Amino acid sequence: MYELMGRAHAAALAQRGQGTVEYVGLVLLIAAILAGVIAIGDTLKGGGIAETVVKKLKDTITGLEAK
């Protein structure tokens, strides 16, 4: 009896397609972070980890665009 009630409750609350929306939101968030890192990277002077990270990201994006 409890199993039947549990299944009915789960079926009533099922939200279809929400996972896709969450993945799209996550991809947009990552894209915004990468865009910010690249924008800030153009203004950096000197060396260091930040410049290396920005250079690697730019190289990777350029490599993807070339394909």
C-alpha positions as CSV (number, residue, x, y, z in Angstrom):
1,M,0.0,0.0,0.0
2,Y,2.8,2.4,0.9
3,E,4.7,1.5,-2.2
4,L,1.7,2.4,-4.4
5,M,1.2,5.7,-2.6
6,G,4.9,6.5,-3.0
7,R,4.8,5.8,-6.7
8,A,1.7,7.9,-7.2
9,H,3.3,10.7,-5.3
10,A,6.5,10.5,-7.4
11,A,4.5,10.4,-10.6
12,A,2.5,13.5,-9.6
13,L,5.7,15.5,-8.9
14,A,7.8,14.4,-11.8
15,Q,9.2,17.3,-13.8
16,R,10.2,16.4,-17.2
17,G,12.8,18.4,-19.1
18,Q,14.1,20.3,-16.1
19,G,17.5,18.6,-16.4
20,T,18.0,20.1,-19.9
21,V,17.3,23.6,-18.6
22,E,19.8,23.1,-15.8
23,Y,22.5,22.0,-18.2
24,V,21.8,25.0,-20.5
25,G,22.1,27.3,-17.4
26,L,25.4,25.6,-16.4
27,V,26.8,26.0,-19.9
28,L,25.9,29.7,-20.0
29,L,27.5,30.2,-16.6
30,I,30.7,28.6,-17.8
31,A,30.7,30.7,-21.0
32,A,30.2,33.9,-19.0
33,I,33.1,33.0,-16.7
34,L,35.4,32.2,-19.7
35,A,34.4,35.5,-21.4
36,G,35.3,37.4,-18.2
37,V,38.6,35.7,-17.9
38,I,39.5,36.5,-21.5
39,A,38.3,40.1,-21.1
40,I,40.4,40.6,-18.0
41,G,43.4,38.8,-19.6
42,D,43.7,41.5,-22.2
43,T,44.4,44.1,-19.5
44,L,47.0,42.0,-17.6
45,K,50.6,43.2,-17.6
46,G,53.6,41.2,-16.6
47,G,53.7,37.4,-16.2
48,G,52.3,34.9,-13.9
49,I,49.7,32.2,-13.6
50,A,46.9,34.5,-14.7
51,E,48.5,35.3,-18.0
52,T,49.4,31.7,-18.6
53,V,45.8,30.6,-18.0
54,V,44.5,33.3,-20.3
55,K,46.9,32.3,-23.0
56,K,46.0,28.6,-22.8
57,L,42.3,29.4,-22.9
58,K,42.7,31.7,-25.9
59,D,44.8,29.1,-27.7
60,T,42.2,26.4,-27.0
61,I,39.3,28.7,-28.2
62,T,41.3,29.6,-31.4
63,G,42.0,26.0,-32.0
64,L,38.3,25.1,-31.8
65,E,37.3,28.0,-34.1
66,A,39.8,26.8,-36.7
67,K,38.1,23.4,-37.0
